[in-house]
Amino acid sequence: MKVEVAIPLLQQVCNVPFRNLFIRHPEDLRTNKGNVGQLLLNHIGLTLDNSLCDFEDGELKTNKALPCGEPCETMFITQISRIIDSMITAPPKPFAESNLYNKIRNLIYLPVVKDSIDVGDWYFVKVIHLEAKPDSTLYKLLEEDYYSICKGLQMHIENSRDGFIHTTNGTNLYLQIRSKDSKPYRPVYSTTYGKSVSNKNHAFYFRKEFMRDALRGVFS
């Protein structure tokens, strides 16, 4: 399924309580946040697989929000353990060829309200579609964040006391890398440096600033 086909299907689910949308919603939705997106994909007719992106030409993301759509938290994009060396070489892998860009170049984002203890009351606010085309302002801003993060990771490895990567924000404060792991932790190993550069996995996130600007139509 392509993004243009998915958008009208996703618009139909907005402002519909989960009890009506997902008749047999799993009770672990509160602890397993990823289940919301999985249920939504199944609802519009997609089967889950190991593809890099949810759609043929794009990705679906959901994130906890206020009823007005304002984000309550950062939004996970993708883990970096398998791509760390592409980011800390000199020069790093071009943004246009990166795993990160492939994940976010054509993005559908749905804020979801989860302010009730009853999962059945939860609902999606609206559909936000973002395309980071190479000639767009959005592309330039994300590209700048990507390269500044790559540079920051190299600086951490070479100059920090423990020689590890640490939380790093992009220049425009839209992208961030920080730890994302659970016990037993999985160190991030770099063949470039011939050592572990973290004692736990890390991931790219969208900061709340990005989602606020997306909600306000800054990138349209």
Phi, psi and chi 1 to 4 in degrees:
 res  aa     phi    psi   chi1   chi2   chi3   chi4
   1 MET       -  136.7 -177.0 -177.3  -67.3      -
   2 LYS   -93.8  160.9  -67.9 -165.1  172.8 -176.2
   3 VAL   -57.5  -43.1  164.7      -      -      -
   4 GLU   -63.5  -27.2   63.6  178.8   10.3      -
   5 VAL   -78.7  -36.1  175.7      -      -      -
   6 ALA   -72.7  -33.3      -      -      -      -
   7 ILE   -55.3  -52.3  -71.8  175.5      -      -
   8 PRO   -64.0  -30.6   17.2  -29.7      -      -
   9 LEU   -67.1  -39.5  -62.4  176.1      -      -
  10 LEU   -73.5  -32.4  -66.9  169.4      -      -
  11 GLN   -62.5  -29.7  -71.4  171.7  -25.6      -
  12 GLN   -71.3  -20.2  -66.7  174.3   14.4      -
  13 VAL   -89.6   -9.3  -50.2      -      -      -
  14 CYS   -69.9  140.4  -66.3      -      -      -
  15 ASN    64.6   21.5  -61.2  -59.4      -      -
  16 VAL  -106.5  120.9  179.2      -      -      -
  17 PRO   -56.5  142.6  -22.4   33.1      -      -
  18 PHE   -55.8  -30.9  -82.7   18.0      -      -
  19 ARG   -63.2  -26.9   66.2  168.6   50.9   83.2
  20 ASN   -93.8  -25.2  -62.2  -29.7      -      -
  21 LEU   -84.8  -47.3 -170.0   62.3      -      -
  22 PHE  -115.6   90.2  -52.4  128.0      -      -
  23 ILE   -56.8  -37.3  -57.0  -57.7      -      -
  24 ARG  -116.8   53.0  -63.7 -179.8  178.6  177.6
  25 HIS   -64.7  138.3   61.1  -93.5      -      -
  26 PRO   -68.5  142.6   23.1  -31.8      -      -
  27 GLU   -74.0   -8.5  -67.9  -57.3  -37.8      -
  28 ASP   -89.2   12.6   67.4  -18.0      -      -
  29 LEU   -58.2  -32.2  -87.3  173.1      -      -
  30 ARG   -66.3  -33.8 -176.9  171.8  -65.0  -79.8
  31 THR   -97.4  -28.3   54.9      -      -      -
  32 ASN  -107.8   88.8 -173.1   -6.9      -      -
  33 LYS   -62.5  -30.6  -61.6  178.6 -177.4  179.3
  34 GLY   -64.4  -21.7      -      -      -      -
  35 ASN   -63.4  -28.3  -87.7    2.4      -      -
  36 VAL   -61.4  -49.7  173.3      -      -      -
  37 GLY   -64.9  -37.6      -      -      -      -
  38 GLN   -65.9  -42.5  -67.4  167.1    9.8      -
  39 LEU   -63.1  -39.0  -77.6  174.2      -      -
  40 LEU   -65.9  -42.8 -173.8   53.3      -      -
  41 LEU   -62.0  -42.9  -71.4  171.1      -      -
  42 ASN   -63.8  -37.2  -74.3  -27.8      -      -
  43 HIS   -62.4  -35.8  179.3   79.2      -      -
  44 ILE   -92.8    7.7   63.6  172.8      -      -
  45 GLY   101.0   13.1      -      -      -      -
  46 LEU   -99.3  145.6  -72.5  177.0      -      -
  47 THR   -99.8  145.6   54.8      -      -      -
  48 LEU   -77.6  137.4  -56.8  177.5      -      -
  49 ASP  -146.6 -169.3   56.0   33.0      -      -
  50 ASN   -98.3   18.1  -65.7  -37.8      -      -
  51 SER   -64.2  153.3  -59.9      -      -      -
  52 LEU   -60.7  -40.9  176.8   63.8      -      -
  53 CYS  -120.6  158.4  -65.3      -      -      -
  54 ASP   -72.2  -36.8  -62.9  -44.5      -      -
  55 PHE  -108.7  169.8  -56.4  110.0      -      -
  56 GLU   -60.5  -32.5  -66.8  175.6   38.3      -
  57 ASP  -132.0   25.0   58.8  -14.1      -      -
  58 GLY  -179.5 -175.2      -      -      -      -
  59 GLU  -131.6  148.6  179.0   79.2  -11.2      -
  60 LEU  -109.3  134.0  173.1   72.1      -      -
  61 LYS  -134.4  141.5  -70.3  -68.2 -176.5 -176.8
  62 THR  -122.0  154.9   65.5      -      -      -
  63 ASN  -156.5  142.9 -157.0   63.6      -      -
  64 LYS   -59.8  133.3 -174.7  177.6  179.6 -178.5
  65 ALA  -144.5  166.6      -      -      -      -
  66 LEU   -79.1  164.3  -60.2  173.7      -      -
  67 PRO   -55.6  -25.5  -29.6   37.2      -      -
  68 CYS   -80.7   -6.6   63.3      -      -      -
  69 GLY    99.4  -10.2      -      -      -      -
  70 GLU   -62.0  135.4  -75.3  -81.4  -35.9      -
  71 PRO   -69.9  143.5   27.5  -35.8      -      -
  72 CYS   -97.9  -16.0  -64.9      -      -      -
  73 GLU  -156.8  169.2   56.8 -168.2   20.0      -
  74 THR   -70.3  166.7   56.4      -      -      -
  75 MET  -122.8  122.2 -177.0  163.9   65.7      -
  76 PHE   -63.5  138.7  167.7   74.6      -      -
  77 ILE  -112.8  -65.0  -56.8  173.3      -      -
  78 THR  -163.0  149.1 -171.6      -      -      -
  79 GLN   -79.9  160.8  -67.6 -176.1  -43.5      -
  80 ILE  -117.1    0.1   69.4  165.0      -      -
  81 SER   -57.7  -34.9   59.5      -      -      -
  82 ARG   -85.8  -11.5  -65.2 -177.9  179.8  179.3
  83 ILE  -118.9    6.9   60.6  171.3      -      -
  84 ILE   -55.8  -42.0 -177.4   65.2      -      -
  85 ASP   -69.9  -25.8  -76.2  -59.5      -      -
  86 SER   -71.0  -16.3   70.8      -      -      -
  87 MET   -99.0  -22.8  -60.3  172.9   60.3      -
  88 ILE  -111.4   10.9   56.7  177.2      -      -
  89 THR   -80.9  169.0   54.0      -      -      -
  90 ALA  -121.8  107.3      -      -      -      -
  91 PRO   -82.2  163.8   33.3  -36.5      -      -
  92 PRO   -70.7  165.8   24.5  -33.0      -      -
  93 LYS   -56.9  134.8 -170.2  171.2 -170.9  175.1
  94 PRO   -54.5  141.5  -25.5   35.0      -      -
  95 PHE   -54.7  -42.1  175.7   63.8      -      -
  96 ALA   -62.8  -22.2      -      -      -      -
  97 GLU  -104.7    2.0  -59.4  172.5   12.6      -
  98 SER   -79.0  155.5   67.9      -      -      -
  99 ASN   -59.9  -37.8 -177.1   75.2      -      -
 100 LEU   -59.8  -49.7  171.7   67.7      -      -
 101 TYR   -63.7  -39.2  179.7   59.9      -      -
 102 ASN   -60.3  -31.2  -76.4  -29.4      -      -
 103 LYS   -77.5  -30.2  -70.3  -76.2  -75.0 -173.7
 104 ILE  -118.4    3.1   63.3  176.5      -      -
 105 ARG   -67.1  -29.1   61.1 -173.0  175.6   84.4
 106 ASN  -138.7   94.0 -164.6   10.5      -      -
 107 LEU  -116.4  132.7 -179.5   71.7      -      -
 108 ILE  -107.6  124.9  -57.8  178.5      -      -
 109 TYR  -122.5  126.8  159.0   50.7      -      -
 110 LEU  -119.1  111.4  -81.7   78.2      -      -
 111 PRO   -64.6  140.5  -15.9   29.3      -      -
 112 VAL  -128.5  130.5   53.6      -      -      -
 113 VAL   -89.7  124.0  176.1      -      -      -
 114 LYS  -127.8   39.2  -56.4  178.4  179.6 -180.0
 115 ASP   -88.6    7.5   55.5    3.1      -      -
 116 SER  -109.7  147.0  172.5      -      -      -
 117 ILE   -71.4  -18.3   59.7  172.1      -      -
 118 ASP   -93.0  111.5 -174.6  -14.6      -      -
 119 VAL   -56.3  -29.8  175.0      -      -      -
 120 GLY   -62.6  -19.3      -      -      -      -
 121 ASP   -85.1  -13.8  -67.6  -26.9      -      -
 122 TRP   -65.0  155.3  -65.4    2.3      -      -
 123 TYR  -159.0  158.0   61.5   92.9      -      -
 124 PHE   -87.5  141.6  -61.0  107.8      -      -
 125 VAL   -84.5  -54.9  178.8      -      -      -
 126 LYS  -163.7  169.2   63.9 -178.1  -60.9 -174.9
 127 VAL  -100.5  126.5  173.5      -      -      -
 128 ILE  -117.9  119.6  -59.9  170.5      -      -
 129 HIS  -108.5  126.3  179.7 -148.9      -      -
 130 LEU  -128.2  123.8  -60.2  166.4      -      -
 131 GLU  -114.7  119.7  -78.1 -168.3  -88.5      -
 132 ALA   -94.8   71.6      -      -      -      -
 133 LYS   -70.7  147.2  -65.1 -179.2  178.5  179.1
 134 PRO   -53.5  -26.1  -29.5   37.2      -      -
 135 ASP   -98.7    9.9   57.8  -12.1      -      -
 136 SER   -94.0  159.1   66.4      -      -      -
 137 THR   -62.9  -39.9  -62.0      -      -      -
 138 LEU   -59.1  -44.9  176.0   56.9      -      -
 139 TYR   -58.0  -46.7  179.1   94.0      -      -
 140 LYS   -61.5  -42.5 -179.9 -180.0  178.2 -178.3
 141 LEU   -65.6  -43.2  -67.8  168.1      -      -
 142 LEU   -70.1  -36.8  -65.7  175.0      -      -
 143 GLU   -62.1  -44.1 -178.0 -177.9   47.0      -
 144 GLU   -61.8  -42.4  -70.9  173.5   -9.8      -
 145 ASP   -62.6  -42.9  -91.0   11.3      -      -
 146 TYR   -59.2  -51.1  168.6   77.0      -      -
 147 TYR   -67.1  -35.9  -74.4  124.1      -      -
 148 SER   -69.3  -32.9   63.1      -      -      -
 149 ILE   -69.2  -43.1  -73.7  174.9      -      -
 150 CYS   -56.7  -44.6  -69.5      -      -      -
 151 LYS   -64.4  -40.5 -177.5  177.2  179.7 -180.0
 152 GLY   -63.8  -39.1      -      -      -      -
 153 LEU   -63.8  -42.2  -65.1  179.7      -      -
 154 GLN   -60.9  -42.1  -67.7  176.9   43.6      -
 155 MET   -63.5  -40.3  -69.4 -180.0   61.6      -
 156 HIS   -61.2  -47.9  -72.7  -45.3      -      -
 157 ILE   -61.4  -41.2  -64.9  169.1      -      -
 158 GLU   -86.6  -21.5  -64.9  176.1    3.6      -
 159 ASN  -123.9  -17.5  -60.2  -50.3      -      -
 160 SER   -73.7  157.2   64.1      -      -      -
 161 ARG   -62.1  -36.9 -173.9  169.4  -61.3  178.3
 162 ASP   -94.7   -5.6   57.5    8.5      -      -
 163 GLY    71.5   17.4      -      -      -      -
 164 PHE  -104.2  160.1  -77.6  176.5      -      -
 165 ILE   -77.2  153.1   58.9  175.1      -      -
 166 HIS  -137.0  173.4  -62.2  -79.8      -      -
 167 THR   -50.0  128.0  -61.6      -      -      -
 168 THR  -136.4  127.0  -52.8      -      -      -
 169 ASN  -102.7  146.8  -65.4  -51.8      -      -
 170 GLY   -73.2  161.0      -      -      -      -
 171 THR   -53.9  -40.6  -59.2      -      -      -
 172 ASN   -89.9    1.7  -60.1  -55.2      -      -
 173 LEU    62.3   29.3  -58.7 -179.4      -      -
 174 TYR   -98.3  -38.8  -76.1  156.7      -      -
 175 LEU  -109.4  151.8  -66.3  173.2      -      -
 176 GLN  -148.7  146.5  177.7 -172.8   76.4      -
 177 ILE  -115.1  132.8  -85.2 -176.3      -      -
 178 ARG  -153.3  173.0   71.9  167.6 -169.2  -91.4
 179 SER   -67.0  142.8   61.3      -      -      -
 180 LYS  -148.8  102.7  178.5  179.5  173.0   59.2
 181 ASP  -164.3  165.7 -149.6  -14.0      -      -
 182 SER  -139.3  156.7   56.3      -      -      -
 183 LYS   -66.8  139.7  -67.1 -177.3  178.0  179.0
 184 PRO   -74.7  130.9   27.8  -34.0      -      -
 185 TYR   -64.9  150.7  -64.7  135.7      -      -
 186 ARG  -116.1  107.7  -69.8  153.0  -68.4 -176.4
 187 PRO   -60.2  153.3  -21.7   33.4      -      -
 188 VAL   -98.5  116.9  176.7      -      -      -
 189 TYR  -102.6  135.4 -176.5   83.4      -      -
 190 SER  -111.4  123.2  164.5      -      -      -
 191 THR   -74.8  -25.5   56.4      -      -      -
 192 THR   -61.7  -44.0  -59.3      -      -      -
 193 TYR   -98.7   -8.6  -73.3   90.3      -      -
 194 GLY    66.2   35.4      -      -      -      -
 195 LYS  -164.0  168.7   66.0  170.9 -173.8  174.1
 196 SER   -74.9  133.2  -68.3      -      -      -
 197 VAL  -107.8    8.4  -66.3      -      -      -
 198 SER  -165.1  150.4  174.2      -      -      -
 199 ASN   -92.0    3.3   59.4    2.5      -      -
 200 LYS  -152.8  161.3   61.6 -173.7   66.7  171.8
 201 ASN   -68.3  154.1 -151.3  -13.8      -      -
 202 HIS  -126.9  166.0  -80.2   57.1      -      -
 203 ALA  -150.1  157.2      -      -      -      -
 204 PHE   -79.1  141.0  -88.7  108.7      -      -
 205 TYR  -132.7  152.2  -74.9   82.1      -      -
 206 PHE   -85.3  130.5  -79.9  123.6      -      -
 207 ARG   -75.3  162.9  -72.2  169.2   53.0   97.9
 208 LYS   -62.9  -27.8  -71.7 -170.0  -76.2 -173.4
 209 GLU   -59.2  -38.0  -73.3   83.1   -9.0      -
 210 PHE   -64.8  -47.0  173.0   80.6      -      -
 211 MET   -67.3  -34.9  -73.5  168.7  -79.0      -
 212 ARG   -62.0  -45.3  -70.3 -167.2 -174.4  105.7
 213 ASP   -68.0  -35.2  -77.5   -8.2      -      -
 214 ALA   -63.6  -42.8      -      -      -      -
 215 LEU   -62.2  -37.0 -177.5   66.1      -      -
 216 ARG   -83.8   -1.0  -65.7  165.6 -174.2  160.8
 217 GLY    77.2   23.1      -      -      -      -
 218 VAL   -61.9  -31.5  169.9      -      -      -
 219 PHE   -93.5   -0.8  -50.5  124.1      -      -
 220 SER   -80.4      -    5.0      -      -      -
